[in-house]
Amino acid sequence: QHQFNLDDDALGKMVQRSPTFLGLSIDTWEVKLDWIERRLHLTGDDLSKFILKAPSILNCNIESNLDLTLDFYIDALGDEREAVRLVTNNPSLLAYSLEKRLKPRLQETRDAGILIDAGCLRRIGQY
């Protein structure tokens, strides 16, 4: 609670949205928070806001999900800064399945000749 600068109401909402994160060890929390800080360049209030938007991100595996999904967005956009901005504004985009959702939809979009930009990628993930 203190690490995220959360009041009781905010922590309660976080638990309601993703109660399973309570089962994570402190070590696991620290590793995932370090990853978010390092890869997404978030600290302090920005980190807290990110976690509050999508607490389920803390349940994702770094190697098999978060790293690969962020790399997917970087490759699709060709710009790491733009990809980081996309996922920090839409944290749930990191939790979607690459193989079942993101890659097939990106391929369909490319096959249709649609320009791939951040807005397009957000819609691909969320529709």
Secondary structure, DSSP 8 states (H G I E B T S, - for coil): -TTTT--HHHHHHHHHH-GGGGGS-HHHHHHHHHHHHHHH---HHHHHHHHHH-GGGGGS-IIIIIHHHHHHHHHHHT-HHHHHHHHHH-GGGGGS-IIIIIHHHHHHHHHTT----HHHHHHHHH-
